[in-house]
């Protein structure tokens, strides 16, 4: 590795103080070590009866004499050289995460005790990392390497990962998409769940362009027959020479007031407008959306002429034909005409989407469920509509609501009939804070799924650059968090709320490099670890695309053992 990096098992120093809550103080053994040790370095501490595992979360300069700073500026260079490492020294703050008896008879457990003074602290070795994170096998994938340990593999337990909803966070350009591809490809290759990816920017299907300008393969290129591509925009897919399995069409009858409630901030619809949508649905049922817009189109021939007054008893149940203008509707619902007309204008935006087709019988849900139940993974491309957040939110929320209902039915039937439950489904969604904000998380299907954990074998993989915009309760249900660089204080606080060692982890997060570094912590890993994410390129393609050594029957047996 060279002289600027620590070596496996290299001694860093010894414990001179600290506590379990704020971390242990390690006095580094030499000035040279001080410049090689980094925040995020994975270390071990050899106690008398236990071996402790932790990470460096801070570093500080110190001296044996508190008066040292007052006379340091006038000191001769020759004298200062003598004092370095003796009267002055560097302290590393180490947060202990796990401990294991030296006998090795039990598995690592969260650190609840401390090593004694003068316990030796070392940079972790490859064997140490393997003992904690495991090795690549049928349930573990290599996701990256600890800092300055490029030849060492940190593996992620995919079976534990898919048991809960998870999150990939980081600001734009920090490597979220590449990290997400690694996770999705691992889930697909190990066959631990089925993926449904709402691909906002057409990055996960066939190919995408990296930050450096070169093309990288998507899931369809890597796994071809195991992946289906659905699209809202066939012309975009055709231009990119992407083979499409299904063109998505949404029927107006599939749009519910709940969808409008999610879109209200984008469409400029007030709470009164949302309530009015619910009233329209109560009156016209599934045809409320198209009926309302049709009545609105007749406003030029309004029956609100001089001397005309529509008489409809509240107890009656008038049909669409009863209303000859939007003003008639306003009077029936006891709303102002301006409120009704404002709602009409805003809902017209949805009617302008070419994938919303009046009179069509949508087959999208049926086609989606056929693919998912057969074990095929689905990438849902938005084409030109990916830049329209309203279209993205509408389609993702609408389809996820219907899919969740299907999985709920399948799961309940399996329990009743004592059959195997449906294969776990992982739904990947970008711009997650739009679905899971504090204002609407309790009303969207995504909030429901996050809080249910895997009750109906459906979980989320949320990809977002603004975790502070996600509801606190939902964020607390995210099982495993993989966090690339974030520079917003509120985002850091939101991610670490409720985590052990919040202050120390915040220090680590704030020092991540801008690309390919991440802090991994949560349910699917034994302890937090700072990673350099592995390259998503030729080596990864060759490895992940290789045929599994297990037969389909063996994989199904593993799945039954894990999920019942």
C-alpha positions in Angstrom: 0.0 0.0 0.0 2.9 2.3 0.4 4.2 4.3 3.3 1.2 6.7 3.5 -1.2 3.9 4.4 -1.5 1.8 7.6 -0.7 -1.9 7.2 -2.8 -4.8 8.5 -2.4 -5.2 12.3 -0.1 -2.2 12.5 0.0 -0.8 16.0 -1.6 2.6 16.3 -1.1 3.2 20.0 -2.6 2.4 23.4 -5.7 3.3 25.4 -5.1 6.2 27.8 -8.7 7.2 28.7 -12.3 7.6 27.5 -15.7 6.1 28.1 -18.2 3.9 26.4 -20.5 6.8 25.6 -18.0 9.3 24.2 -15.4 6.9 22.9 -11.9 5.7 23.9 -8.8 7.9 23.7 -5.9 6.3 22.0 -2.5 7.9 22.3 -0.8 7.3 18.9 2.6 5.7 19.2 4.5 7.9 16.7 4.2 11.1 14.7 4.2 9.0 11.5 1.1 7.1 12.6 -0.7 10.4 13.2 -0.6 11.3 9.5 -1.6 7.8 8.3 -4.6 7.2 10.6 -7.9 8.7 9.4 -11.4 9.3 10.6 -13.3 6.2 9.6 -10.3 3.8 9.9 -11.5 0.4 11.1 -9.5 -0.7 14.2 -9.2 -3.4 16.8 -8.4 -3.2 20.5 -6.8 -6.1 22.3 -8.3 -6.3 25.9 -7.5 -8.8 28.5 -10.4 -11.1 27.8 -12.1 -9.5 24.8 -11.2 -8.2 21.4 -13.0 -4.9 20.6 -13.8 -3.6 17.1 -14.4 0.1 16.4 -13.7 3.0 14.1 -11.8 6.2 14.5 -14.3 9.0 14.8 -12.0 12.0 15.7 -8.4 13.0 16.2 -6.9 15.8 18.3 -3.5 17.3 19.3 -2.6 17.2 23.0 0.3 17.8 25.4 1.3 16.7 28.9 1.5 20.3 30.0 -1.5 22.6 29.7 0.8 25.6 29.4 2.4 24.3 26.2 0.4 26.5 23.7 1.6 29.7 25.4 5.3 29.1 24.7 5.1 26.9 21.6 5.5 29.8 19.2 8.9 30.9 20.6 10.3 27.4 20.7 13.5 26.5 18.7 12.9 23.9 16.0 15.5 21.6 17.5 13.6 21.6 20.8 10.2 21.2 19.2 11.5 18.1 17.4 12.5 16.5 20.7 9.1 17.2 22.2 7.0 15.7 19.4 5.8 12.3 20.5 6.9 12.8 24.1 5.6 16.0 25.6 3.2 16.5 22.7 1.2 13.8 21.0 -1.9 12.9 18.9 -5.0 11.3 20.4 -7.4 9.3 18.2 -11.0 8.9 19.5 -12.2 5.4 18.8 -15.8 4.4 19.2 -16.1 0.8 20.2 -18.9 -1.0 18.3 -18.5 -4.8 18.9 -16.6 -7.1 21.2 -15.9 -10.8 21.1 -14.3 -13.1 23.7 -10.7 -13.9 22.9 -11.7 -17.6 23.2 -13.8 -17.0 20.0 -16.5 -19.3 21.2 -19.3 -16.7 20.7 -20.3 -14.3 18.0 -19.5 -10.6 18.2 -21.9 -8.6 20.3 -22.5 -4.8 20.8 -19.7 -3.4 23.0 -21.0 -3.0 26.6 -17.7 -3.1 28.4 -14.3 -1.4 28.0 -10.7 -2.5 27.5 -8.3 -1.4 30.3 -5.7 1.4 30.1 -2.7 0.7 27.9 -4.7 -1.9 25.8 -3.0 -2.0 22.4 -5.0 -0.6 19.4 -4.2 -1.8 15.9 -5.5 -1.2 12.4 -7.8 -4.0 11.6 -6.6 -6.9 9.3 -8.3 -8.6 6.5 -9.2 -11.5 8.8 -10.8 -9.1 11.3 -13.0 -7.7 8.6 -14.0 -11.2 7.4 -14.8 -12.3 11.0 -17.3 -9.4 11.3 -18.8 -9.0 7.8 -18.4 -12.5 6.4 -17.3 -13.5 3.0 -19.0 -13.6 -0.4 -21.4 -16.5 -0.7 -25.1 -17.2 -1.5 -26.4 -14.5 0.8 -23.5 -12.0 1.0 -22.3 -9.6 -1.7 -19.1 -7.6 -1.7 -20.1 -3.9 -1.6 -16.8 -2.1 -0.9 -13.6 -2.0 1.2 -12.7 -0.2 4.4 -10.6 3.0 4.1 -7.0 2.2 2.9 -7.8 -1.5 2.7 -8.5 -1.9 -1.0 -7.8 -5.6 -1.0 -10.3 -6.3 1.8 -13.9 -6.9 1.1 -16.8 -5.7 3.3 -19.9 -7.9 2.5 -23.5 -7.1 3.0 -26.1 -9.8 4.1 -28.8 -9.6 1.4 -31.2 -11.8 3.3 -31.2 -9.4 6.2 -31.3 -6.4 3.9 -34.6 -7.4 2.2 -36.4 -8.0 5.5 -36.8 -4.3 6.0 -37.0 -1.1 3.9 -33.6 0.5 3.3 -32.1 3.7 2.1 -29.3 5.1 -0.1 -28.6 8.7 0.6 -26.2 11.3 -0.6 -26.0 14.6 -2.5 -26.1 14.8 -6.3 -22.9 13.3 -7.8 -21.9 11.3 -4.7 -22.4 7.9 -6.3 -26.0 7.0 -5.1 -27.0 5.5 -8.5 -24.0 3.3 -8.8 -24.4 2.1 -5.3 -28.0 1.4 -5.9 -27.1 -0.7 -9.1 -24.8 -2.8 -7.0 -27.5 -3.5 -4.5 -30.1 -4.3 -7.1 -27.8 -6.5 -9.1 -26.8 -8.4 -5.9 -30.5 -9.0 -5.0 -31.2 -10.2 -8.5 -28.2 -12.4 -8.8 -28.6 -14.0 -5.4 -32.3 -14.4 -6.0 -33.3 -13.2 -2.5 -36.2 -10.9 -3.7 -37.8 -9.5 -6.8 -37.0 -5.9 -7.8 -39.4 -3.2 -9.1 -37.5 -0.1 -10.0 -39.2 3.2 -10.7 -36.5 4.5 -12.9 -36.9 8.2 -13.0 -33.9 9.0 -15.2 -33.6 5.8 -17.3 -30.5 4.7 -15.4 -31.2 1.2 -14.4 -32.7 -0.6 -17.4 -30.3 -0.8 -20.3 -27.4 1.6 -19.7 -26.5 4.9 -18.2 -23.7 7.4 -18.4 -21.3 7.8 -15.5 -20.0 11.0 -14.0 -16.8 10.5 -16.1 -18.8 10.3 -19.3 -18.5 6.6 -20.1 -21.4 4.2 -20.4 -22.3 1.6 -17.7 -24.5 -1.4 -18.0 -28.0 -1.6 -16.6 -29.8 -4.6 -15.2 -31.3 -5.6 -18.6 -27.8 -5.8 -20.1 -26.5 -7.8 -17.2 -29.4 -10.2 -16.8 -31.5 -9.9 -20.0 -34.1 -12.7 -19.7 -34.6 -12.1 -15.9 -35.5 -8.4 -16.4 -38.5 -6.8 -18.1 -38.6 -3.2 -19.1 -41.9 -1.2 -18.8 -42.1 2.3 -20.3 -44.3 5.3 -20.3 -42.5 6.7 -23.3 -41.9 4.2 -26.1 -40.3 6.8 -28.4 -37.5 7.4 -25.8 -36.9 3.7 -25.5 -36.7 3.3 -29.2 -34.2 6.2 -29.6 -32.0 4.5 -27.0 -32.5 1.1 -28.7 -34.0 -0.4 -25.5 -36.2 -3.5 -26.0 -39.5 -2.8 -24.2 -41.7 -5.5 -22.8 -44.8 -3.4 -22.0 -46.1 0.1 -22.8 -47.8 1.6 -19.8 -51.2 3.1 -20.1 -53.1 4.6 -17.2 -56.9 4.7 -17.3 -58.5 7.9 -15.7 -60.6 5.5 -13.6 -57.4 4.4 -11.8 -56.7 7.9 -10.5 -58.0 8.3 -6.9 -58.3 11.3 -4.6 -55.4 9.9 -2.6 -53.2 10.4 -5.7 -54.3 14.0 -5.9 -53.5 14.6 -2.3 -49.9 13.5 -2.9 -49.7 15.8 -6.0 -51.5 18.8 -4.4 -48.3 20.8 -3.6 -47.0 20.4 -7.1 -50.4 21.2 -8.7 -51.2 24.1 -6.4 -54.3 22.4 -5.1 -55.5 23.6 -1.6 -56.8 21.4 1.1 -60.3 22.6 0.1 -59.5 21.3 -3.4 -58.4 17.9 -2.1 -61.6 17.6 0.0 -63.6 18.4 -3.1 -61.9 15.5 -5.0 -63.0 13.2 -2.2 -66.6 14.5 -2.6 -66.5 14.0 -6.4 -65.3 10.4 -5.9 -68.1 9.8 -3.4 -70.5 11.1 -6.0 -69.2 9.6 -9.2 -67.1 6.6 -8.0 -64.2 5.5 -10.3 -65.3 7.8 -13.1 -65.0 10.9 -10.9 -61.9 12.2 -12.6 -63.1 11.9 -16.2 -66.7 12.9 -15.4 -65.4 16.1 -13.6 -63.2 17.1 -16.6 -66.0 16.4 -19.1 -68.4 18.6 -17.1 -65.7 21.3 -16.9 -65.4 21.3 -20.7 -69.0 22.3 -20.9 -68.5 25.5 -18.9 -68.9 27.6 -22.1 -72.5 26.5 -22.4 -73.2 27.0 -18.7 -76.7 26.6 -17.4 -75.9 29.5 -15.0 -78.1 31.8 -17.2 -80.3 34.5 -16.0 -83.3 33.1 -14.1 -81.9 29.5 -14.0 -81.4 27.7 -10.8 -80.7 24.0 -10.6 -82.9 22.3 -8.1 -81.4 19.1 -6.7 -82.3 17.6 -3.4 -79.4 16.6 -1.2 -80.8 13.1 -0.9 -80.8 12.6 -4.7 -78.0 10.9 -6.6 -77.6 12.8 -9.8 -75.4 11.4 -12.6 -72.9 13.2 -14.8 -75.6 14.1 -17.3 -77.6 16.0 -14.7 -74.9 18.7 -14.7 -74.6 20.9 -17.7 -71.8 23.1 -16.4 -69.2 23.3 -13.7 -71.3 26.0 -12.0 -74.0 23.4 -11.5 -71.5 21.2 -9.7 -70.4 24.1 -7.6 -73.9 24.7 -6.4 -74.6 21.0 -5.8 -71.5 20.7 -3.6 -72.1 24.1 -2.0 -68.7 25.4 -3.2 -67.8 28.6 -5.0 -67.5 28.5 -8.8 -64.0 29.9 -8.5 -62.9 26.9 -6.3 -64.4 24.4 -8.7 -62.9 26.1 -11.7 -59.5 26.3 -10.0 -59.6 22.5 -9.4 -60.6 21.9 -12.9 -57.7 23.9 -14.3 -55.2 22.1 -12.1 -56.5 18.6 -12.9 -56.3 19.3 -16.6 -52.5 19.0 -16.2 -52.9 15.3 -15.5 -55.2 14.9 -18.4 -52.5 16.2 -20.7 -50.2 13.2 -20.1 -50.3 11.1 -23.2 -50.1 7.9 -21.1 -53.5 8.8 -19.4 -55.9 7.6 -22.0 -59.7 8.0 -21.7 -61.7 4.9 -22.5 -58.7 2.6 -22.3 -58.6 -0.6 -20.3 -55.3 -0.5 -18.5 -53.5 -3.9 -18.5 -50.4 -2.5 -16.7 -51.1 -3.9 -13.3 -52.0 -7.4 -14.7 -48.8 -7.4 -16.8 -46.7 -6.2 -13.8 -48.1 -8.9 -11.5 -47.5 -11.6 -14.1 -43.9 -10.6 -14.3 -43.3 -10.3 -10.6 -45.1 -13.5 -9.7 -43.0 -15.3 -12.3 -39.8 -14.1 -10.6 -38.9 -11.5 -13.3 -37.6 -8.1 -12.2 -39.1 -5.0 -13.6 -37.5 -1.7 -14.5 -40.1 1.0 -15.0 -38.7 3.7 -17.4 -40.3 7.1 -17.5 -38.6 8.5 -20.7 -39.4 12.1 -21.2 -41.8 12.0 -18.2 -38.9 11.5 -15.8 -38.3 15.2 -15.8 -41.9 15.8 -14.8 -42.1 15.2 -11.1 -45.9 15.2 -11.2 -46.0 12.3 -13.7 -43.4 10.4 -11.7 -45.3 10.7 -8.4 -48.6 9.9 -9.9 -47.6 6.7 -11.7 -45.3 5.4 -8.9 -47.9 6.0 -6.2 -50.8 4.7 -8.2 -49.1 1.5 -9.3 -47.5 0.8 -5.9 -50.9 1.1 -4.2 -52.3 -1.5 -6.5 -49.3 -3.8 -6.2 -49.4 -3.6 -2.4 -53.0 -4.6 -2.5 -52.2 -7.6 -4.7 -49.4 -8.7 -2.4 -51.6 -8.2 0.7 -54.2 -10.5 -0.9 -51.5 -13.1 -1.9 -50.0 -13.1 1.6 -53.3 -13.5 3.4 -54.3 -16.3 1.0 -51.0 -18.0 1.7 -51.6 -17.8 5.5 -55.1 -19.2 5.1 -54.1 -22.0 2.8 -50.8 -22.6 4.7 -48.9 -22.1 1.5 -45.5 -20.4 0.9 -45.8 -16.6 1.0 -45.1 -14.6 -2.2 -41.4 -13.9 -2.9 -40.3 -10.7 -1.2 -40.6 -7.6 -3.4 -38.2 -4.6 -3.2 -39.6 -1.4 -4.7 -36.9 1.2 -5.5 -38.1 4.8 -5.6 -36.1 8.0 -6.2 -36.9 11.4 -4.8 -38.3 9.5 -1.9 -38.9 12.6 0.3 -41.6 13.6 -2.2 -43.6 10.5 -1.2 -42.6 10.4 2.5 -42.6 14.0 3.7 -43.9 14.8 7.1 -47.1 16.2 5.7 -48.2 13.3 3.6 -46.2 10.1 4.7 -49.2 9.0 6.7 -51.5 9.2 3.7 -49.3 7.6 0.9 -48.9 3.9 0.2 -45.1 4.4 0.5 -45.5 5.5 4.1 -47.7 2.5 4.8 -45.1 0.1 3.4 -42.3 1.7 5.4 -44.2 1.4 8.6 -45.4 -2.2 7.9 -41.8 -3.4 7.5 -42.3 -6.7 5.6 -45.8 -7.5 6.8 -46.9 -8.3 3.3 -43.5 -9.1 1.9 -43.1 -5.7 0.3 -40.3 -3.3 1.3 -38.8 -0.1 -0.1 -35.3 0.9 -1.3 -35.5 4.7 -1.1 -32.9 6.8 -2.9 -32.7 10.4 -1.9 -30.5 13.4 -1.4 -32.7 15.1 1.2 -33.3 12.7 4.1 -34.4 15.6 6.3 -37.5 15.9 4.1 -38.6 12.4 5.1 -40.9 11.9 8.0 -39.1 11.0 11.2 -41.2 7.9 11.9 -40.6 6.6 8.4 -36.9 7.3 8.6 -36.7 5.4 11.9 -38.1 2.3 10.1 -35.4 2.3 7.5 -33.4 -0.9 8.4 -30.1 -0.3 6.7 -28.8 3.1 5.6 -26.0 3.6 3.1 -25.0 7.2 3.2 -22.7 8.9 0.7 -21.5 12.5 1.2 -24.1 15.0 2.6 -23.2 18.6 3.5 -26.5 19.7 5.0 -26.6 19.8 8.8 -30.3 18.9 8.9 -29.8 15.9 6.6 -27.0 14.5 8.8 -29.1 15.0 12.0 -32.1 13.3 10.4 -30.2 10.2 9.3 -28.5 9.7 12.6 -31.5 10.4 14.9 -31.8 7.5 17.3 -28.5 5.8 16.3 -25.9 4.9 18.8 -23.0 7.3 18.9 -24.8 10.0 17.0 -22.2 12.7 17.6 -19.3 10.5 16.6 -21.0 9.1 13.5 -21.9 12.7 12.4 -18.2 13.5 12.5 -17.5 10.6 10.3 -20.3 11.4 7.8 -19.2 15.0 7.5 -15.7 13.9 6.3 -16.7 11.5 3.6 -15.1 12.3 0.2 -17.4 13.5 -2.5 -17.4 10.3 -4.6 -17.4 6.6 -3.9 -17.2 6.8 -0.1 -20.1 5.9 2.2 -21.0 5.1 5.8 -22.9 1.8 6.0 -24.9 1.1 9.2 -28.1 -0.6 10.3 -29.8 -4.0 10.3 -27.9 -5.8 7.5 -24.4 -5.2 9.0 -23.0 -6.0 12.5 -21.5 -2.5 13.0 -21.1 0.8 11.1 -18.3 0.9 8.7 -16.9 3.6 6.3 -16.4 2.2 2.8 -14.9 2.9 -0.5 -17.6 1.6 -2.7 -16.4 -1.0 -5.2 -16.1 0.0 -8.9 -19.1 -0.7 -11.0 -17.4 -1.8 -14.2 -16.0 -4.7 -16.1 -14.9 -6.7 -13.1 -18.3 -6.3 -11.5 -20.1 -7.3 -14.7 -18.1 -10.5 -15.1 -18.6 -11.4 -11.4 -22.3 -10.6 -11.0 -23.3 -12.1 -14.4 -21.7 -15.5 -13.8 -24.2 -18.3 -13.5 -25.2 -19.3 -10.0 -23.9 -22.7 -8.9 -27.2 -23.4 -7.3 -30.2 -24.9 -9.1 -33.6 -23.2 -9.0 -34.8 -25.9 -6.6 -32.0 -25.2 -4.2 -32.6 -21.5 -4.3 -36.3 -22.0 -3.7 -35.4 -24.3 -0.7 -33.2 -21.5 0.7 -36.0 -19.0 0.3 -38.5 -21.2 2.1 -36.0 -21.7 4.9 -35.6 -18.0 5.3 -39.1 -16.7 4.8 -41.2 -19.7 5.7 
